[in-house]
Amino acid sequence: MMVNRDCLALHMPRAIISARMIRDEVGLAPVRRQVGRFPKGLKSSEAPRIAKRLGSISGGRVLDVATGQGGFIDTLMNTLKDYESFIGIDNCTSYDSVEEMREGRVHFRGRPVEFLEMNGEDMGFESGSFDTVCISYALHHLDDVDAVLTEMRRVLRPGGRFIIQELYCDGDKTEAQRVDELEHEWCTKIDSLQGITHNTAFTRYRLMDFANGLGLKDLEVFDSDRPMDCLFCERNQLCEDPKNQAIFHDSIKRIDETYDRIKDYPDPEVRNRIKEEGEMIKKAIARSGSAATSYLFIIGTG
Ligand SMILES: C[S@@+](CC[C@H](N)C(=O)[O-])C[C@H]1O[C@@H](n2cnc3c(N)ncnc32)[C@H](O)[C@@H]1O
């Protein structure tokens, strides 16, 4: 099972059922009897509609920027109408991302997926060499968003697809989603202490600003409060109740593991403050539960 490093995305256990099952659920193939129906909250979210839209797109040669373990490559493999190959690039500036790329290579062994250590700000690809370029849950991890998006635009062929999936910080959220955002903020502090770029999430307006600046045609924007990966998760029923015990235990374990990353940080005051904040977040999870925050999914044509 692949596990995403980003705190928000950790609510998405990547227990893949099968591409065929999701395709059936979203109406891309005749429904098979053994496929359970999606739980209500997931079904009424935009996630099935995004998956359905992706099911009408031929990916061709796909570039996934800031790929981490390639979690989004899994999502696209399961949802795109078809594809030729994937290249996932990551600048691998932290130990975690080096390890994640290694895990990604193992996970996709035998499939048409290549991982390259490369900075998204300066890619070693010919202009127009990809049919699809995408970036998922990574804009707020970049030092220079404009530089990366400009490079992605350069390597996209005319008529190709540009895909952005990114969480946002504004808008109406449930209490459980607010708790998840608190945890995310806390993680950004820990990453910063370790010298890893991890910014606060952008607003929807700012995300649209980035997308509008790319000069794409036919921008389509989806706004979902449920991750697409839930469509493939055997435990998706659990997330209907953000206070359920499994989510609670996973969250507590995750907070402890995240804190462990700075347990030897030289300044005890900073360490203690971070620890106290972590304990407060645990209490908030006990009180309100935790649920992955909402995100925009943007598709445009080059
Ligand atoms: C949250 S992770 C990506 C998650 C992944 N895309 C997914 O959807 O599962 C963010 C990644 O951005 C990478 N990153 C940050 N700046 C980058 C840059 N300039 N070029 C390439 N990768 C970058 C980090 O190394 C990290 O692996």
The ligand as a Tripos MOL2 file, in Angstrom:
@<TRIPOS>MOLECULE
LIG
   27    29     1     0     0
SMALL
NO_CHARGES

@<TRIPOS>ATOM
      1 C1          3.0430   16.3050   -1.1480 C.3       1 LIG1
      2 S1          4.3160   15.7410   -2.1060 S.3       1 LIG1
      3 C2          3.5660   15.2790   -3.6270 C.3       1 LIG1
      4 C3          2.4060   14.3700   -3.5910 C.3       1 LIG1
      5 C4          2.0950   13.6500   -4.8710 C.3       1 LIG1
      6 N1          2.1240   14.5260   -6.0240 N.3       1 LIG1
      7 C5          0.7340   12.9700   -4.7710 C.2       1 LIG1
      8 O1         -0.2540   13.5160   -5.2650 O.co2     1 LIG1
      9 O2          0.6820   11.9000   -4.1600 O.co2     1 LIG1
     10 C6          5.1630   17.1840   -2.6340 C.3       1 LIG1
     11 C7          6.4300   16.8580   -3.4130 C.3       1 LIG1
     12 O3          6.8970   18.0430   -4.0830 O.3       1 LIG1
     13 C8          8.2780   17.8480   -4.3090 C.3       1 LIG1
     14 N2          8.8610   19.1120   -4.7800 N.ar      1 LIG1
     15 C9          8.9440   20.2930   -4.1180 C.ar      1 LIG1
     16 N3          9.5320   21.2290   -4.8950 N.ar      1 LIG1
     17 C10         9.8080   20.6320   -6.0910 C.ar      1 LIG1
     18 C11        10.4120   21.0790   -7.3010 C.ar      1 LIG1
     19 N4         10.8350   22.3420   -7.4640 N.pl3     1 LIG1
     20 N5         10.5550   20.1970   -8.3210 N.ar      1 LIG1
     21 C12        10.1320   18.9230   -8.1940 C.ar      1 LIG1
     22 N6          9.5600   18.4350   -7.0550 N.ar      1 LIG1
     23 C13         9.3880   19.2780   -6.0280 C.ar      1 LIG1
     24 C14         8.7400   17.3690   -2.9250 C.3       1 LIG1
     25 O4         10.0080   16.7670   -2.9750 O.3       1 LIG1
     26 C15         7.6100   16.3910   -2.5570 C.3       1 LIG1
     27 O5          7.9500   15.0820   -2.9080 O.3       1 LIG1
@<TRIPOS>BOND
     1     1     2 1
     2     2     3 1
     3     2    10 1
     4     3     4 1
     5     4     5 1
     6     5     6 1
     7     5     7 1
     8     7     8 2
     9     7     9 1
    10    10    11 1
    11    11    12 1
    12    11    26 1
    13    12    13 1
    14    13    14 1
    15    13    24 1
    16    14    15 ar
    17    14    23 ar
    18    15    16 ar
    19    16    17 ar
    20    17    18 ar
    21    17    23 ar
    22    18    19 1
    23    18    20 ar
    24    20    21 ar
    25    21    22 ar
    26    22    23 ar
    27    24    25 1
    28    24    26 1
    29    26    27 1
@<TRIPOS>SUBSTRUCTURE
     1 LIG1         1 GROUP 0 **** ****
